[in-house]
Amino acid sequence: MQEKANQQLDNVQNTIKSLQDKIQNIENLIERGSDCIIIQYGSHSIKMNKASEMLPKKFRNLIGYQVQSQQKQFQQTDLTVIDESLLLLEQKLISKSALKAQPKSMRGKPRAKIEVDLRNIRGFLGRKEQKQPQCTLAQMIEDKSVVFEDDIFTGEYLVRQPIKHGFFNLTENYNMQDVIEDLYKLTLYGLNCKLEVRNMSDYYCILVIPDIFQRNQIKMLVDMLIRQLGFKGIYLHLESVLSSFGANLQQCCVVDIGYEKINITCVDDGVILPGTYVRKNFGSKDIDLVLMRQVTKRNACDQTVQLQSNNYGDLLQMEKLKEKACQLKQKEDKLNYNYELHCLRNQKEKRFCVQHNDGLYISANTLFESEPFNEIRKQDMNECFDFTGRLFEMQYDPEDNFEELSGGIQLSWYWGSKEKEQQYFIEGNQMLNPNYMMPLDHMIAYSIAQVQDPEIRQKLANNILFTGGGAHLIDLVDEVQALLIKKFQVMELNEIERVEIIRDVRPIYIAWVGATVLPKTESVSELWITAQRWLGNLEPQKDELEDMINQFDGDVQQLEKKLIAFAKKDKEKDRSCEYGLKHLKEKIPFIW
């Protein structure tokens, strides 16, 4: 009896010890990323934090410079051009019973009030004490000559947005040097003020980059992070692949609905399948613009407030309203809602209310009836990011062979004439034309259909992963699932009997979360492109030097001759593959 009790006690103790070892192992894995900072640049926000943390710090990818008020104004988008297409969309939704033909009007007092505001604007509520970065930006931040985050809404500032559609926002008045300088200041602000990191040479960096990118721009980013900010090493990986890591999926179709781009790719075991890229220069910002026009046109907003499409603060309010209230189908229980919003006029806060209206449903449905998006873009086609290889003008890099991205698709960036852009807009392949929006379900179905293996197609349709801030629409998942099932039937993809969409609780962070996996792998020491490797600060071959010293027989003159010959040989040796761009191309796990 005593022996049996002792045996049970031993089993319990062994179980406890095993659990303690597992806990210790998990703690070690988490701690392993404490010397690595993950950075993801987006059109809307910059996300960064240590890989050992659960979620990133996030702040707007906008920087403001104090200038005269007359220099601040940007051209405003004429939203009246979409009125006709929105009317047709409304009639179509009524015919499908997604909208009531004669919705109930506002009756009596509102039953509920949902507050969507800018409470965190420090200019209104008294400035919170905040640690200032110990860097060259400290004085500029203190005297307000440069501002970040919500401070850009509180005064007369020239606001710059360095990233647009996932690329550098290059214009005639905003060149590459200006973009890099602004990204440097924004990154330094985030590191110093958000993460409270001062000495970047103690940290490695994982840079999350778009699936389709401009090589020269990525090289500039890498150089800025290593040369100017001083990270001791860097590693690059693609958003969609990292999203699959974050969702723990081996095969999935990643649908990234960002602020100014929609990117769809199919991922299989950490590799993007050739030919499955679908990229559109549209995003949740376009829904905000449509919503702004609907709110104004339906007189749902206080008449004392004139919403402006070129005002970042007004767009932010539409973004918050969209996240709270936009749906694809009408809900009668919300007809009497009021939404309280805030705006800035003449550096003063102004509160106003927006009544619940049909525009909240019509705006969301533009993802599937995209003509209003194309009407907006027709008047703003002064840039074109083409990746079909049909139009091809760019600044060549002598050490960067312009390889095919995949499946014959190439990426180029150009500033062309209006006639050339308009010709491409009309004649180009509509699915591959990034400046021509198509229904979201059509793009997803097209991407999956490019995969030749029926078994893999079926798995992709069962694992559609939604990422990005635009994936937060309330009933988006149910609508896309229903539309895709019909679409696959029309395309006669009979092996696909079921569609399942995965939307993480925080889809906007899922690529960043996937990046936190990399520093915890056993091969992490082999990943890094070190600062010495990137900059070409290479030491002579130590093994050969040690052999010479070990074989020293006392003849000093003979040793000197050997050392001189070795130094000459090492200097003349072609070591270009050991540093810089060629070294980067050997390290990264995707096609450069």
Secondary structure in CASP SS format (residue, H / E / C, confidence):
PFRMAT SS
TARGET T0000
AUTHOR 0000-0000-0000
METHOD secondary structure of the structure
MODEL  1
M C 1.00
Q H 1.00
E H 1.00
K H 1.00
A H 1.00
N H 1.00
Q H 1.00
Q H 1.00
L H 1.00
D H 1.00
N H 1.00
V H 1.00
Q H 1.00
N H 1.00
T H 1.00
I H 1.00
K H 1.00
S H 1.00
L H 1.00
Q H 1.00
D H 1.00
K H 1.00
I H 1.00
Q H 1.00
N H 1.00
I H 1.00
E H 1.00
N H 1.00
L H 1.00
I H 1.00
E H 1.00
R C 1.00
G C 1.00
S C 1.00
D C 1.00
C E 1.00
I E 1.00
I E 1.00
I E 1.00
Q E 1.00
Y E 1.00
G C 1.00
S C 1.00
H C 1.00
S E 1.00
I E 1.00
K E 1.00
M E 1.00
N E 1.00
K E 1.00
A C 1.00
S C 1.00
E C 1.00
M C 1.00
L C 1.00
P C 1.00
K E 1.00
K E 1.00
F E 1.00
R E 1.00
N C 1.00
L C 1.00
I E 1.00
G E 1.00
Y E 1.00
Q E 1.00
V C 1.00
Q C 1.00
S H 1.00
Q H 1.00
Q H 1.00
K H 1.00
Q C 1.00
F C 1.00
Q C 1.00
Q C 1.00
T C 1.00
D C 1.00
L H 1.00
T H 1.00
V H 1.00
I H 1.00
D H 1.00
E H 1.00
S H 1.00
L H 1.00
L H 1.00
L H 1.00
L H 1.00
E H 1.00
Q H 1.00
K H 1.00
L H 1.00
I H 1.00
S H 1.00
K C 1.00
S C 1.00
A C 1.00
L C 1.00
K C 1.00
A C 1.00
Q C 1.00
P C 1.00
K C 1.00
S C 1.00
M C 1.00
R C 1.00
G C 1.00
K C 1.00
P C 1.00
R C 1.00
A E 1.00
K E 1.00
I E 1.00
E E 1.00
V C 1.00
D C 1.00
L C 1.00
R C 1.00
N C 1.00
I C 1.00
R H 1.00
G H 1.00
F H 1.00
L H 1.00
G C 1.00
R C 1.00
K C 1.00
E C 1.00
Q C 1.00
K C 1.00
Q C 1.00
P C 1.00
Q C 1.00
C C 1.00
T C 1.00
L H 1.00
A H 1.00
Q H 1.00
M H 1.00
I H 1.00
E H 1.00
D C 1.00
K C 1.00
S C 1.00
V E 1.00
V E 1.00
F E 1.00
E H 1.00
D H 1.00
D H 1.00
I H 1.00
F H 1.00
T C 1.00
G C 1.00
E C 1.00
Y E 1.00
L E 1.00
V E 1.00
R E 1.00
Q C 1.00
P C 1.00
I E 1.00
K E 1.00
H C 1.00
G C 1.00
F E 1.00
F E 1.00
N C 1.00
L C 1.00
T E 1.00
E C 1.00
N C 1.00
Y E 1.00
N C 1.00
M H 1.00
Q H 1.00
D H 1.00
V H 1.00
I H 1.00
E H 1.00
D H 1.00
L H 1.00
Y H 1.00
K H 1.00
L H 1.00
T H 1.00
L H 1.00
Y H 1.00
G H 1.00
L H 1.00
N H 1.00
C H 1.00
K H 1.00
L C 1.00
E C 1.00
V C 1.00
R C 1.00
N C 1.00
M H 1.00
S H 1.00
D H 1.00
Y C 1.00
Y E 1.00
C E 1.00
I E 1.00
L E 1.00
V E 1.00
I E 1.00
P C 1.00
D C 1.00
I C 1.00
F C 1.00
Q C 1.00
R H 1.00
N H 1.00
Q H 1.00
I H 1.00
K H 1.00
M H 1.00
L H 1.00
V H 1.00
D H 1.00
M H 1.00
L H 1.00
I H 1.00
R H 1.00
Q H 1.00
L C 1.00
G C 1.00
F C 1.00
K C 1.00
G E 1.00
I E 1.00
Y E 1.00
L E 1.00
H E 1.00
L E 1.00
E H 1.00
S H 1.00
V H 1.00
L H 1.00
S H 1.00
S H 1.00
F H 1.00
G H 1.00
A C 1.00
N C 1.00
L C 1.00
Q C 1.00
Q E 1.00
C E 1.00
C E 1.00
V E 1.00
V E 1.00
D E 1.00
I E 1.00
G C 1.00
Y C 1.00
E C 1.00
K C 1.00
I E 1.00
N E 1.00
I E 1.00
T E 1.00
C E 1.00
V E 1.00
D E 1.00
D C 1.00
G C 1.00
V E 1.00
I E 1.00
L C 1.00
P C 1.00
G C 1.00
T C 1.00
Y C 1.00
V E 1.00
R E 1.00
K E 1.00
N C 1.00
F C 1.00
G C 1.00
S H 1.00
K H 1.00
D H 1.00
I H 1.00
D H 1.00
L H 1.00
V H 1.00
L H 1.00
M H 1.00
R H 1.00
Q H 1.00
V H 1.00
T H 1.00
K H 1.00
R C 1.00
N C 1.00
A C 1.00
C E 1.00
D C 1.00
Q C 1.00
T C 1.00
V C 1.00
Q C 1.00
L C 1.00
Q C 1.00
S C 1.00
N C 1.00
N C 1.00
Y H 1.00
G H 1.00
D H 1.00
L H 1.00
L H 1.00
Q H 1.00
M H 1.00
E H 1.00
K H 1.00
L H 1.00
K H 1.00
E H 1.00
K H 1.00
A H 1.00
C C 1.00
Q C 1.00
L C 1.00
K C 1.00
Q C 1.00
K C 1.00
E H 1.00
D H 1.00
K H 1.00
L C 1.00
N C 1.00
Y E 1.00
N E 1.00
Y E 1.00
E E 1.00
L E 1.00
H E 1.00
C E 1.00
L E 1.00
R E 1.00
N C 1.00
Q C 1.00
K E 1.00
E E 1.00
K E 1.00
R E 1.00
F E 1.00
C E 1.00
V E 1.00
Q E 1.00
H C 1.00
N C 1.00
D C 1.00
G H 1.00
L H 1.00
Y H 1.00
I H 1.00
S H 1.00
A H 1.00
N H 1.00
T H 1.00
L H 1.00
F C 1.00
E C 1.00
S C 1.00
E H 1.00
P H 1.00
F H 1.00
N H 1.00
E H 1.00
I H 1.00
R H 1.00
K H 1.00
Q C 1.00
D C 1.00
M C 1.00
N C 1.00
E C 1.00
C E 1.00
F E 1.00
D E 1.00
F C 1.00
T C 1.00
G C 1.00
R C 1.00
L C 1.00
F C 1.00
E C 1.00
M C 1.00
Q C 1.00
Y C 1.00
D C 1.00
P C 1.00
E C 1.00
D C 1.00
N C 1.00
F C 1.00
E C 1.00
E C 1.00
L C 1.00
S E 1.00
G C 1.00
G C 1.00
I E 1.00
Q C 1.00
L C 1.00
S E 1.00
W E 1.00
Y E 1.00
W C 1.00
G C 1.00
S C 1.00
K H 1.00
E H 1.00
K H 1.00
E H 1.00
Q H 1.00
Q H 1.00
Y H 1.00
F H 1.00
I H 1.00
E H 1.00
G C 1.00
N C 1.00
Q C 1.00
M C 1.00
L C 1.00
N C 1.00
P C 1.00
N C 1.00
Y C 1.00
M C 1.00
M C 1.00
P C 1.00
L H 1.00
D H 1.00
H H 1.00
M H 1.00
I H 1.00
A H 1.00
Y H 1.00
S H 1.00
I H 1.00
A H 1.00
Q C 1.00
V C 1.00
Q C 1.00
D C 1.00
P H 1.00
E H 1.00
I H 1.00
R H 1.00
Q H 1.00
K H 1.00
L H 1.00
A H 1.00
N C 1.00
N C 1.00
I E 1.00
L E 1.00
F E 1.00
T E 1.00
G C 1.00
G H 1.00
G H 1.00
A H 1.00
H H 1.00
L C 1.00
I C 1.00
D C 1.00
L H 1.00
V H 1.00
D H 1.00
E H 1.00
V H 1.00
Q H 1.00
A H 1.00
L H 1.00
L H 1.00
I H 1.00
K H 1.00
K H 1.00
F H 1.00
Q H 1.00
V H 1.00
M C 1.00
E C 1.00
L C 1.00
N C 1.00
E C 1.00
I C 1.00
E C 1.00
R C 1.00
V C 1.00
E C 1.00
I E 1.00
I E 1.00
R E 1.00
D C 1.00
V C 1.00
R C 1.00
P H 1.00
I H 1.00
Y H 1.00
I H 1.00
A H 1.00
W H 1.00
V H 1.00
G H 1.00
A H 1.00
T C 1.00
V C 1.00
L H 1.00
P H 1.00
K H 1.00
T C 1.00
E C 1.00
S C 1.00
V H 1.00
S H 1.00
E H 1.00
L H 1.00
W C 1.00
I E 1.00
T E 1.00
A H 1.00
Q H 1.00
R H 1.00
W H 1.00
L H 1.00
G C 1.00
N C 1.00
L C 1.00
E C 1.00
P C 1.00
Q C 1.00
K H 1.00
D H 1.00
E H 1.00
L H 1.00
E H 1.00
D H 1.00
M H 1.00
I H 1.00
N H 1.00
Q C 1.00
F C 1.00
D C 1.00
G C 1.00
D C 1.00
V H 1.00
Q H 1.00
Q H 1.00
L H 1.00
E H 1.00
K H 1.00
K H 1.00
L H 1.00
I H 1.00
A H 1.00
F H 1.00
A H 1.00
K H 1.00
K H 1.00
D H 1.00
K H 1.00
E H 1.00
K C 1.00
D C 1.00
R C 1.00
S H 1.00
C H 1.00
E H 1.00
Y C 1.00
G H 1.00
L H 1.00
K H 1.00
H H 1.00
L H 1.00
K H 1.00
E H 1.00
K H 1.00
I C 1.00
P C 1.00
F C 1.00
I C 1.00
W C 1.00
END
